Amino acid sequence: MDIYLISKCQFVISSGTGIDALGEVFRKPTFYVNLCQFGTMNITSERINYYPKKYIDKLTEKEITLDQIFKKKIPLLTLTEQFAELNILPISYSGNELLELSNEIFMRYLNKWNDTENDKQIRKIFESKWSMLGANVPRPQIFTTYLRKYFH
């Protein structure tokens, strides 16, 4: 039944549980939310967008900015122990935060999402920072709302 539903759906929203890979098999737009290890995802496609978890610095109890995410190489962390060693706490989004994100998901699905000029500049900075992680790390499509929120 799961396979049938994914084959008939318009798009997939997932947190990277496995069955969501069928979205790509059936060429469905796939929106990953609350992913912790977004730099280790091997799937890169125009149909796939990522909204990584938010990260809290345990020492300052503040959210980690995009710049700090790259300095600490958070996209490459894969083990809970690695986050703990860096005093980083990955946090899932609340229902209200996911509701805010749903606007971008829906507008992207309708092909009506438009990045502003500022968004495009932030994305260029993100892409240049991403390239510093290494040539073997595929660059994911990150939601614009994520970049807006964590770019300081």
Secondary structure by P-SEA (a helix, b strand, c coil): caaaaaaaccccccccccccccccccccbbbbcccccccccccccccbbbbccccccccccccccaaaaaaacccccccaaaaaaacbbbbbbcaaaaaaaaaaaaaaaaccccccaaaaaaaaaaaaaaaacccccccccccaaaaaaccc
